[in-house]
Amino acid sequence: MKFILVLMLLCIQYLSFSQKTERYNGDFYNGIKIKGSASYSYYDNADQKKVKHGSFRYSAREKTDTWRYSHGISGNYNHGLKDGKWVYALTSKDYEKDQKGYFYYYEVQLTSNYKDGLPEGRWKYTSKISKYKITTEQGRLKNGVPEIIEDIDITLHWKKGILVDSIIIIDSLNQIIKISMNSEGFLHGSYAVEKNGNLSEIEYEQGILMHNTDHGITTKNPEYLSYKTLKNPTESVSKQKNSLLDDTKNVISKYIEKQIFNNNYFLYRYIDGDNLLQRKGEFGDYQVKLDGLFYFQLSPILNPTEASIINTITGQYERAKEAERDLTLKLKSKPKDEALLKSKSELNHIISAFNKINCHIQTYQQYLSLDFVLKNGKSKCSALTNAGALKTRLDYLNVLKTQADEQAKRLNTFLKK
């Protein structure tokens, strides 16, 4: 049986590599007026679609008396997927001119690496764009002083399509960003942003925020401090994996999508083989699926004492809601009954108190530190009344239990009427 299985695998491998490979040399559509050409190997699959396999070369070059344009792309395919080293280079001078009469100079380069169609290893990107005007002085044409409008240097590291190890973005006109991660893409070390002479820095430990520094002032994360005091964190803390890239305002996403995956520079819309891209149609738009910059959102795992208290409060709250539902049905048939209206007003006070308690319970279940429970409870639910001097999270929970018991007594009295 093992022999037959091995034989079948060898046959499949032989068939896949014994496809008749042909070479294409000719025009290549690039979406611009300058004619592009390409040379690549391919074979036809079962659906009669061309699958690139082997080396790929693209070129679009043109030069006139007033402008020049040069665009080259080279790399390799492995059964339709980009594989190994890919190099992109774009240079243009005076090819582009805007409505205000500025001529543009572009120099963009990207050296990337792929494995099975996914980014792998080190990527290096540079982009320098400047503009200038041509003026006339004493009957002679003269180039104006170039104005640099973009000077960006980006270094990325990937592992199976996930950003790992480090990100360095040097935007000479705006900011410098340096980010450290571990080999799995979790933030680990410094996330530093230098802008307008000010350095902001956040420190992470294996995806957990430790502290941040801004304008020379360091603020420690209470959640991290509480986490480090736990004897058995794996049993008492839930770690929810998140990514900074999920934030639509994240500056790293914007740099990578605008620069690294710019179709005008690198023709992703026309040159396939990237598993990181979601395509719409053969030459349609695409969406970049970035992953990495992971961090953990910490939340407590309730111990039996905490779970018991919260379950009791939840049950009391549900009794109040059930009483509210019953009273609502009675008011539908007697909307002007004064006794029912008076009862509704009384019950509303009880429900309002329980709503506040429930809000604090939800906050309690989100944070490890008493500091964050107090701070967020106050901002989300209003300040905790009758709190006194609290030393532990359990003290906080017991205050909520006392308040819930008081409302439960009021509810019992109400139901007996």
C-alpha positions in Angstrom: 0.0 0.0 0.0 2.9 2.4 0.9 4.6 1.5 -2.4 1.4 2.4 -4.4 1.0 5.7 -2.6 4.7 6.7 -3.2 4.3 5.7 -6.9 1.2 7.8 -7.2 2.9 10.8 -5.7 5.9 10.4 -8.0 3.5 10.2 -11.0 1.7 13.4 -10.0 5.1 15.1 -9.5 6.3 13.9 -12.9 3.2 15.0 -14.7 3.4 18.5 -13.1 7.0 18.9 -14.2 6.7 17.3 -17.6 4.2 19.8 -18.9 5.2 21.2 -22.3 6.8 24.5 -21.5 6.9 27.2 -24.1 8.5 30.7 -24.2 6.6 33.9 -24.9 8.4 36.9 -26.3 6.3 39.9 -27.2 4.0 42.7 -26.2 2.8 42.9 -22.7 -0.1 45.1 -21.7 0.8 47.6 -18.9 -2.0 50.1 -18.9 0.0 53.0 -20.1 0.8 54.6 -23.4 4.4 53.4 -23.5 4.6 50.0 -25.1 5.7 47.1 -22.8 7.2 43.8 -23.7 7.8 40.6 -21.8 9.6 37.3 -22.0 8.5 34.4 -19.9 8.0 30.6 -19.9 4.6 29.0 -19.5 2.6 25.9 -19.9 -1.1 25.3 -20.5 -3.0 23.7 -17.7 -6.1 21.5 -17.9 -8.3 24.6 -18.4 -6.1 25.8 -21.2 -4.9 28.7 -19.2 -1.3 29.8 -19.4 0.6 29.1 -16.2 3.9 30.9 -15.9 6.8 28.7 -14.9 10.4 29.8 -15.0 12.0 33.2 -15.6 10.0 36.4 -16.3 11.3 39.6 -17.8 9.4 42.8 -18.4 10.6 46.0 -20.0 9.1 49.3 -21.1 11.6 51.9 -22.3 11.2 55.0 -24.4 13.4 58.1 -24.9 12.7 61.3 -26.8 14.5 64.7 -27.0 12.4 66.0 -24.0 11.8 63.0 -21.7 12.7 59.4 -21.0 11.0 56.5 -19.3 12.5 53.1 -18.2 10.7 50.4 -16.4 12.1 46.9 -15.8 10.9 43.9 -13.8 12.5 40.5 -13.4 11.9 37.4 -11.4 10.9 33.8 -11.5 7.7 31.7 -11.3 7.1 28.3 -9.8 3.9 26.9 -11.3 2.1 30.3 -11.6 3.4 31.7 -8.3 6.2 34.2 -7.8 9.2 32.5 -6.3 12.6 33.7 -5.2 14.0 37.1 -5.9 12.1 39.8 -7.8 13.6 43.1 -8.8 11.6 46.2 -9.9 13.1 49.4 -11.2 11.3 52.5 -12.5 13.0 55.7 -13.7 11.4 58.5 -15.5 12.4 62.1 -16.3 10.1 64.8 -17.6 7.6 62.1 -18.8 5.0 63.5 -16.4 4.0 67.1 -16.3 1.2 68.6 -14.1 -1.2 71.5 -14.8 1.0 74.0 -13.1 3.9 73.3 -15.4 6.0 71.1 -13.1 8.0 68.3 -14.6 8.6 65.2 -12.5 11.6 62.9 -11.9 10.9 59.4 -10.5 13.4 56.9 -9.3 11.7 53.9 -7.6 13.3 50.5 -6.8 12.1 47.4 -5.0 14.0 44.2 -4.3 11.7 41.5 -3.0 11.6 37.8 -2.3 8.8 35.3 -2.5 8.1 31.7 -1.6 5.0 30.0 -3.0 3.6 33.3 -4.0 3.9 34.9 -0.5 6.5 37.5 0.6 9.4 35.9 2.3 12.6 37.3 3.7 13.9 40.9 3.3 12.3 43.5 1.1 14.0 46.7 0.3 12.2 49.7 -1.3 13.3 53.2 -2.2 11.4 56.0 -3.8 12.7 59.5 -4.8 10.4 61.9 -6.5 11.2 65.5 -7.3 9.6 68.2 -9.5 10.9 71.4 -11.2 9.8 74.0 -13.7 11.5 75.0 -16.9 11.8 78.8 -17.2 13.1 81.1 -19.9 15.8 83.6 -19.1 17.3 85.8 -21.8 15.7 83.6 -24.4 17.2 80.4 -23.0 15.5 77.5 -21.3 16.6 76.9 -17.7 15.7 74.2 -15.3 14.5 75.4 -12.0 15.7 74.2 -8.6 14.3 70.7 -8.0 11.8 70.4 -5.2 11.9 67.0 -3.5 8.3 65.8 -2.9 9.1 62.3 -1.8 12.1 60.6 -0.3 11.2 57.2 1.2 13.3 54.2 2.2 11.4 51.1 3.5 12.9 47.8 4.8 10.5 44.9 5.6 10.9 41.3 6.7 8.3 38.6 5.9 7.7 35.0 6.9 5.0 33.2 4.9 3.4 36.5 4.1 3.4 37.8 7.6 5.5 40.9 8.7 8.1 39.8 11.2 11.4 40.8 12.8 11.6 44.5 12.0 10.1 47.3 9.9 12.1 50.5 9.1 10.5 53.4 7.3 12.6 56.5 6.7 10.4 59.2 5.2 12.9 62.0 5.0 10.2 64.7 4.6 7.9 63.4 7.4 9.0 60.8 9.9 11.1 57.8 10.8 9.5 54.7 12.1 11.3 51.7 13.5 9.4 48.6 14.8 10.7 45.4 16.3 8.8 42.1 16.3 9.5 38.5 17.0 9.7 35.8 14.4 6.0 35.2 14.6 5.0 38.8 13.9 4.2 39.8 17.5 5.4 43.2 18.6 8.5 42.7 20.7 10.8 45.6 21.6 10.4 49.1 20.5 7.8 50.8 18.3 9.5 54.2 17.8 8.2 57.2 15.7 10.3 60.3 15.3 8.4 63.3 13.9 9.1 67.0 14.0 12.0 66.4 16.5 9.8 64.5 18.9 10.3 60.8 19.7 7.4 58.7 20.7 8.2 55.1 21.7 6.1 52.2 22.8 7.7 49.1 24.3 6.3 45.6 23.9 7.1 42.2 25.4 6.0 39.3 23.2 2.9 41.2 22.1 2.1 42.8 25.5 2.4 46.6 25.8 4.8 47.4 28.6 5.0 51.2 28.6 5.0 54.2 26.2 7.2 57.4 26.2 6.2 60.7 24.7 7.9 64.0 25.1 10.2 62.4 27.6 7.4 61.2 29.9 7.0 57.4 30.4 3.7 55.9 31.2 3.6 52.3 32.4 0.8 50.0 31.4 -1.1 48.8 34.5 -2.3 45.7 32.6 1.3 44.6 32.0 2.2 45.3 35.6 -0.7 43.2 36.9 0.1 40.5 34.4 3.7 40.2 35.6 2.5 39.7 39.3 0.5 36.6 38.4 1.9 33.3 39.5 0.0 31.3 36.8 -0.8 33.7 34.0 -1.8 30.9 31.6 -4.6 29.9 33.9 -5.8 33.3 34.9 -5.4 35.4 31.8 -7.0 35.2 28.4 -4.9 36.6 25.5 -6.8 37.8 22.5 -4.7 38.2 19.4 -5.1 41.4 17.5 -3.2 43.3 14.8 -2.4 47.0 14.6 -3.0 46.6 10.8 -6.7 46.1 11.4 -6.9 49.8 12.3 -7.8 51.6 9.0 -5.9 54.6 10.3 -2.7 52.7 10.8 0.2 54.5 9.2 2.2 51.3 8.4 -0.7 49.9 6.3 -0.8 53.1 4.4 2.9 53.2 3.7 3.0 49.5 2.5 -0.1 49.7 0.4 0.7 53.0 -1.2 4.4 52.4 -1.8 5.3 48.7 -1.8 2.1 47.5 -3.5 1.7 50.5 -5.9 0.4 49.2 -9.3 1.9 52.1 -11.2 5.3 51.2 -10.0 5.2 47.4 -10.0 2.2 46.4 -12.2 0.5 44.0 -9.7 -2.7 44.4 -11.7 -1.1 42.8 -14.8 1.6 40.6 -13.4 0.1 37.8 -11.4 1.5 35.3 -8.9 1.0 37.1 -5.6 -1.0 35.2 -3.0 -1.0 38.3 -0.8 -3.4 40.1 -3.1 -7.1 39.5 -3.6 -7.9 40.2 -7.2 -11.1 41.3 -8.9 -11.1 40.2 -12.5 -8.1 39.5 -14.8 -6.9 43.1 -14.9 -9.1 44.4 -12.1 -8.5 46.1 -8.8 -6.8 44.2 -6.0 -6.7 44.4 -2.2 -3.6 43.7 -0.1 -4.1 41.2 2.7 -1.5 42.5 5.2 -0.8 40.5 8.4 1.5 41.0 11.3 2.1 43.7 14.0 0.3 41.4 16.4 -0.4 42.3 20.0 -2.4 40.7 22.8 -5.4 42.2 24.5 -5.3 40.8 28.0 -8.5 40.0 30.0 -9.0 38.0 33.2 -10.2 34.4 33.4 -12.6 34.5 36.3 -11.9 32.3 39.3 -14.8 30.3 40.9 -15.4 33.0 43.5 -15.7 35.8 40.9 -17.8 33.6 38.6 -20.2 32.8 41.4 -20.7 36.5 42.4 -21.2 37.6 38.8 -23.7 34.7 38.1 -25.7 35.8 41.1 -25.8 39.4 40.0 -26.7 38.4 36.5 -29.6 36.3 37.8 -30.8 39.2 39.9 -30.6 41.5 36.9 -32.5 39.1 34.7 -35.3 38.9 37.4 -35.6 42.7 37.1 -35.8 42.5 33.3 -38.4 39.8 33.5 -40.5 42.0 35.9 -40.1 44.9 33.4 -41.4 42.7 30.5 -44.4 41.6 32.6 -45.3 45.2 33.5 -44.9 46.3 29.9 -47.5 43.7 28.9 -49.9 44.9 31.5 -49.5 48.5 30.5 -50.4 47.7 26.9 -53.9 46.7 28.0 -54.2 49.5 30.6 -51.9 52.3 29.4 -53.4 54.9 31.8 -53.7 52.9 34.9 -52.1 55.1 37.6 -51.0 52.2 39.8 -49.2 50.5 36.9 -47.6 53.8 35.9 -46.4 54.3 39.5 -45.0 50.7 39.5 -43.2 51.4 36.2 -41.5 54.5 37.7 -40.4 52.5 40.7 -39.2 49.6 38.6 -37.3 51.9 36.2 -35.1 53.1 39.2 -34.3 49.5 40.0 -33.5 48.7 36.3 -31.4 51.8 36.0 -29.3 50.8 39.0 -28.9 47.3 37.6 -27.9 48.7 34.2 -25.1 50.6 35.9 -24.0 47.6 37.9 -24.0 45.4 34.8 -21.8 48.0 33.0 -19.3 47.8 35.8 -19.4 44.0 35.6 -18.6 44.1 31.9 -15.7 46.4 32.6 -14.5 44.2 35.4 -14.3 41.2 33.0 -12.2 43.2 30.5 -9.2 44.3 32.6 -6.6 42.7 34.8 -5.6 45.8 36.8 -7.7 47.6 39.4 -6.5 50.9 38.0 -8.0 50.1 34.6 -11.2 48.7 36.1 -11.7 51.9 38.1 -10.7 54.3 35.2 -12.8 52.6 32.5 -15.7 51.9 34.8 -15.8 55.6 35.7 -15.7 56.7 32.0 -18.1 54.1 30.7 -20.5 53.6 33.6 -20.0 56.6 35.9 -18.1 56.5 39.2 -18.6 53.5 41.5 -20.7 54.7 44.4 -19.9 53.6 48.0 -16.5 52.3 46.8 -14.4 53.4 49.8 -10.8 52.3 49.7 -10.3 49.5 47.3 -7.2 47.4 47.3 -8.0 44.5 45.0 -10.3 43.7 42.1 -12.3 41.4 44.3 -13.0 44.4 46.6 -14.4 46.2 43.6 -16.6 43.1 42.7 -17.9 42.9 46.3 -19.0 46.5 46.2 -21.0 45.7 43.1 -22.4 42.6 44.8 -23.6 44.8 47.8 -25.3 47.2 45.4 -26.9 44.4 43.5 -28.2 42.8 46.7 -29.8 46.1 47.7 -31.6 46.3 44.4 -32.6 42.7 44.6 -34.3 43.5 48.0 -36.1 46.4 46.5 -37.2 44.2 43.6 -38.5 41.5 46.1 -40.5 44.2 47.9 -41.8 45.5 44.6 -42.9 42.0 43.4 -44.8 41.4 46.7 -47.1 44.4 46.2 
